[in-house]
Amino acid sequence: MDCAARTHSVVSTATMTSALFSKNSAHSRVFTVKCSSKNLSLDDASSGLVERPWKVADARLVLEDGSIWKAKSFGARGTQVGEVVFNTSLTGYQEIITDPSYAGQFVLMTNPHIGNTGINFDDEESMQCFLAGLVIRSLSISTSNWRCTETLGDYLAERNIMGIYDVDTRAITRRLREDGSLIGVLSTENSKSDEELLEMSRTWDIVGVDLISGVSCKSPYQWIDRTGSDWEFNDNGRNNETFNVVAYDFGIKHNILRRLASYGCKITAVPSTWPASETLKMKPDGVLFSNGPGDPSAVPYAVEAVKELIGKVPVFGICMGHQLLGQALGGKTFKMKFGHHGGNHPVRNLRNGCVEISAQNHNYAVDPESLPDGVEVTHVNLNDGSCAGLASSKMKLMSLQYHPEASPGPHDSDPVFGEFIQLMKQEKVKA
């Protein structure tokens, strides 16, 4: 209520108090109440002539099921379409928004409070943001981390990434769990009607689209940076031997490269379309097939490259690389209902019986029943029983559906990089 509207009631209260405590009273006290006024009526405030001290809803998220979610915008403005997925991580939103595997997707964070640690340029997982947008419940009004150099909103605006907040992320998450991942349109443009946005969501599809070519490097490059000494947590059992590794960049995260380098690998990253024949000419000790976005069935050229390298050199697949290995072996992949996205997924290592808490980000999985004899399922997701790892000693291959390099964590699965080293070492001994 405007201050001018409150003046009458305040003065009345003061008058009443003065009557109760006269000047002759032992308990009397004199006070003055002042209230400034801009001479604006309540009608002016309700008509919008008075600027509100808070942000109002100026964005819409329209889902293909017909639901419309009003929200407040931050970051870039405009209209964007994408697949909505939810991520259950409590920390690491900067690593999430710079993960190329989220290309074409809106990431909804189930943790309600986002932005409190701001942004720093040491935690980037790639050189740019590929996600379609960010959906959160509460945007922090301040940052409190000593490494912070920029706010989340400014960071997204500079990279033309849309974000919304003050939306019921819990309700949307329940809808995604019940109905599966949904296509949505995020817009700050009042000129577009709800019907237009709904039509956009129902005519756009992410299945069968090659998203890898848009996030991969364009030419080979050398990677030499290791995990910083301040963040190194697992240096047991290392040796001084160097292994030459060719890493196929399907959207590779920087921390995968850092962890490989920390384990003694000299790495050459190559584009997703790099011919297998050129890889063999480089005489690598091993080949890594990285993580990446989208449908593995949409990139047959990558499947062919993997198929040509299996059995000729030790290979290690992570996430998309795991799915490509499954297809190259003759297996099938399928789209999951809402995928796995978060830093708290339990996985059982069937070889030693241990349970690892893992970071995951994928919408597709390998059907273990479709794999040929001689391929072992090594890991299983304990939430839904899906295949989380493969291996074959005869074909010199290993893979994980999740991220052993996870930053900021968990780090339960980091020793798998040492297993890849052992696989390459055994092959060197044979040679």
N, C-alpha and C positions, 0 to 999 in steps of 0.2 A: 504494500500500500504506500502511496506517495506520502512524503513527510507533511505536505500541506494538509492532507486529509486527516492526519493524526493530531493536528494542532488543537482542535476544540476539546478532544478528550483529555489531552495532556493538561491543558489549562484548567479544565474542570477538576481534575484530580488535585492540582496544586491549590486551587481555591478551597476545596474541601479540607485539605490538610491544614491550611492556614486557619480555617475556622475551628478546627479541633484543637490546635495548639496556638492559643492567643499569645500576644507579646508579654503578657503578665505571667504566663505560665513558667514554672521552673524548668519545664522540659521543652520550651519553645525553641524553634530553630527556623531560620529564614533561608530560603533557597529560591533560585530563579531558574526556570526552564526556558531555554531558547531553542527554536526549531526553524531552520532556514527553509525557504520554499522557492521553487522556480515558477510558481503560479500556474502549474500544469494540473489539469483535472484528471480524474480517473479515466475519463473517456479518451484523453490524449494517450495515456499509457496503453490502454487496450487496443487503440487503433494503430499502434506501432510507431507513433511519433517519437516515443522515448526509446532510446537504444537500450536493449536489455544487457545486463552485466554478465550474461551467460550465453553460450552458443545454442542455437535452436537446431532442430532436425533439418538437414538440407540435403540428405542423400536417401536413396532407396536401394535395397537389395531385393530383386524380384527373382524368385526361384521358379523352375519349370513346373512345379506342382501347383502354381497359381498363388502361392503365399507371397505377401509383400511386407517387407520389414523396413520401417523408418529408422533412420540413424543419423548421426552427425559425421561429417567428413573430416579427414586430415590427409596430409600428403597431397597427391595430385588430384585434379578435378577432371570430369569428363564422363564417358561411358565405356565400360569394359565388360566383356563376357568371359566366363571361365567355369571350371568345375569346382564346386565347393567341397573341401575336405576339412576335417578337424584334426588338430594336433594336440596331444595331451601333455606335451613337455611343460615343465614348470619354469625352466630357464632356457637361455640360448635362442631367443627370438631373432637375434642378428644372424646367427648361423643358419637359421631356418629360412629367413627371407633372402639370403644369398646362396641358397642351395639350388643349383640348376635343375634338380629333379622336380621342382615345383612349377616348371614352365607350364603355362596354360591353366593354372589352378588358383583359386582363392583359398588362402589358408586361414581357417578359423581357429584361434587359440582358445582352448578350454580354460586355461588359467586366466582368471578374470582381470588381473592387474598387469598391464604391459607398458613398457616404456620407461620404467623407473631407473634403469641403468644406462639409458641413452644409447649412443653408438660410439664405438671406437674402431679404428682401422686396422687393428691387429687380429680381429676375430672374423674377418671376411672369409667366406668359403669359395668365392669366385670374384671375378672382376666387376660383376654387375648383378642386378636383381632381375630374375626371369619370371617370378611369380606374377599372376594377374592382379592380385590385390590382397590386402590384409584385413581380417575381420576380428574385432576384439570387443570385450565388454567395457573395460574402463581404461582410458588413456591417462597415464600418469601426468600430473601437472608440473612435475619437477624431476630432475635427475640427481642421483646421489652417489655415483660411482667415480672413483678417482681417475679412471681411464677414459671417462666420457669426453668426447670432443664435439658432439652434436646431438641434437634431440632426434627422436625417431621420426617425428612429423617432418622436420626440415630435410632429413635424409631421404625419406620417400618422395617428397616433393621434387628434390633435385634429380631423382632418378625416374620421375614420371610414373610412380607407382601409387595407386589409389588405396586408401584405407578408410574404414568406418569404425565408429565406436558408439557407446550407449545403445547397443542392440542386445537383445536377449540371446546370447551365444549358447546358453544352456538349452533353451527351447529348440534352437536350430540344430544343435548336436543330437538331441533326442530324435528329431525328425530324420537326420541323416542316418542314424543307427537303425531306425525302423524302415525307412524307404530306400536307403543306399545313397551313394554320392549323387548330387543333383547339379545340373547346370544352372548357373545364375547370371544375372546381369546387375552390375553395380553402376549407379548413375547419380550425378549431381545436376543433371540438366533438366530443368523444369519443362523445357519444350517437348520432351519425350513423354508420351502418355504411358500409363501402366500397361496398357494393352500392347503397345509397341515393344516395350521391354520384355514382356512375356513372350511375344512372338520371336524375339531375338534368342531367348533362352531355349525355345523349343525347336529352333532351326539350326542350332550350332551343336557340333559334336566333337568330342575329343578322341573317341575310339577310332583306330585305324589311321591316325594322323602321325606323320613323322615329326616328332618334336626334337629328336636328337640332333639333326643337322643344324638346327637353329641355336644350339648351345655349345656345340663342339668347337674346338680350335680350328683355324683355317690352314695351319701349316705346323710341322713338327717343331718342338722346342725342348730344351734341356731344363730339367728341374733339379736344383741342388739344395734348396733350403731344408733344414731339418727342424724338428720340434725344438722350440726355444728351451734353453736349459732351465728356465724358471718353471716350465710346464712339463718337463720330462718326468714321467712317472714309472717307466718300466724299461730299465736298461740292463736287466739281468740276462746273462747268457749271450750277450752280444760278442761278436768277434770282429776282427779287422778285415775280414775277407769282403771283397766288393763283388756285387752281382749286377750285371747289366739287364735292366728291365725296360721293356717297351710297354707303355701304358696307353691303351685305347681310350681316348677322351670322348665318352658319350654324355658328358656333363659332369666331369670329375670334380670332386671337392678337394680343395687345397690340402686339407688335413690328411687325406689318403696319401698324397704325395709326400707330405712331411713325415708321416709315420714310416713309409717305405724307405725314405732317405735315412731316417734315424736307425733303421735296421741294417743299414749298409748297402743300400741299392743306389746305383747310378741310373737315373731315369730319363728316358726320352718319351715325351708325350706326343701322340700322333692323332690326326683327325679321325672321326668316326668312319670315313670312307677310305681309309688307308688300306691298300691291298695287302693281303696276307703274304704274297710273294716278296713284297718290299720289306716286310717285317722280318722274314726269314733271312734276307740278305744282310740284315743288321746283326745277325748271329747273337740274339739275346739269350741270356740264361733263363729268362722267364717272361711271360706276357701277362699283364693285368688287363682285365675288362672291367671298366668302371661303372659306377652308378649313372643314372640318366633318367630323363622324364618319359612318360607316356607308355604306349603299347608296343611291346617287343615284336609283335606280329607285323607292325607297320614299317619295320626296318629290315627287310630280307637281305639287303647288302651286308649288314652287320652280322647277321646269322651266318652267311656264307663265309665271311672272314674268320669267324670263330671256328666254323666247321673245318676249314682248311688248316688251322693251327693245332687243333686237338690231336694229341699223340705225337706231335713233332717237337714240342717244347713244353715245359711245365707252364700251366696256366692257372690263374686265380681270378674268379669272378665275384664282384660285389654288387648286390642289388640288381640293377638292369643287367649287369654282366652275368649274374647268376641265372637270370631268366633266358638270356641269349644262349648260354651254355645248355640249358635245358632243351631249348628248341633245336640247337645244333646237334644234340645227341639223339634227336628223333622224338623228343617228348613234346607235350603240349603245355601252353600257358592259358590262363583264364583270368578274367577281370573279377576282382573281389567285390563284395557288396559295398563296403566303404573303406577298404584298405587298412593298412597299418601306418599310423603317423604319430610318433611320439618317442620319448626317451625312457619308457618304463615297461617294455614288453619282455615277458619271461620266455626264455628259450632253453630247451633241454639239449645238451650235447650228448647224443646217444652213445658216443664212444667212451666217455668217462663217467656218464651219469650226472654230471654237474649241471646246475641251472645257472644260466647267465642272464642278467638284466641287460637288455639291449636297446639301442636307438634304431628305429625303423622308419622308412618312408617309401611306401610302394602301394600301388593299386592293383598289381597283377601278381600272380603266383604260379609256380610250376606244379603241374599235376604229377605226383610221384608214381601213380599207377601207369602213366604213359611212358615211363623211362625204361630203357632196355636193361637186360641183365648185365651185371658187372658195374652198374652205377649205384653207389650206396647213398642212402639218405642219412646224413650225419647229424642234422639238427632239426628239431621240431618246435614250432611255436606252441606254447602251452595254453594260449588263450583259445585257439581254434583248431589246433592240430595240423596246420598247414606246413608245407615243406619249407625249411629255413636254411638248409645246407646240403651240399652234394659233394661226393668225392669218388675218384677212381684211381687207384694206384697204377693200374695197367695203362690208362690213358693220360696219366700225369696231370690230373686236374683236381681242383678244389674250388668250392664257392660258398658264399653266404648270402642269404636274402636281405640281411640287415647290415648295419654300419659298425664295423669293429674299430674304426678310427674316430668315433663320435666325439665331437667337441661341442659343448663342455663335458660331455660324458653321457652315459656310464662307460667305464673302461674295462669291463669284465672280459670282453672278447679281443682285446688288443693282442694277446699272445698268438693269435692266428697269423699275424704277419711273420712271426718266428717259424710257424709251420710252413709257410710259403718259402721261407729261406731254406729250411731243411729239404723241401721238395726239390729246390734248385740245386742244393748241395749234393744230394744223392745222384742227380742226373750228371753233375760234373764228375763225380767219382766214376760213374759208369763209362763216361767218355774217355 
